[in-house]
Amino acid sequence: MPRATSLAAELKKRLGVDSKLIPGGGGVFDVSADGKVIFSKKAAGRYPEPEEIIGALQKAKK
């Protein structure tokens, strides 16, 4: 979970957002906000960049 922990720390630092990390299996790495998936590693075929998640969260707030 190092990537998840790192992303959570970046979100806290940049946006003041507290993240809830939920351990999963099978390579699942989804990021959700307000019950909606804003990034899925399975769908994208890769891990997200922090800027992608920050941008998606900022967009979702508007």
C-alpha positions, 0 to 999 in steps of 0.5 A, spaced: 500 500 500 505 504 499 502 508 493 496 509 496 499 511 502 503 516 498 497 519 494 493 519 501 499 524 504 499 528 498 491 529 498 492 531 505 497 536 504 495 539 497 487 539 499 486 538 506 482 531 504 482 525 509 483 519 505 480 512 507 484 507 505 481 500 504 485 494 503 483 490 497 486 484 493 487 482 486 491 489 484 485 493 485 486 500 486 480 505 485 479 512 488 472 514 489 469 521 492 462 522 494 461 514 492 463 515 485 469 512 482 474 517 479 479 513 477 480 505 476 487 502 475 483 496 472 480 500 467 486 505 466 491 499 466 496 503 470 496 507 477 494 514 477 498 520 478 497 525 484 495 530 479 490 526 476 486 525 482 487 532 485 484 535 478 478 530 478 477 532 486 477 539 484 473 538 478 468 534 482 467 539 488 465 544 482 
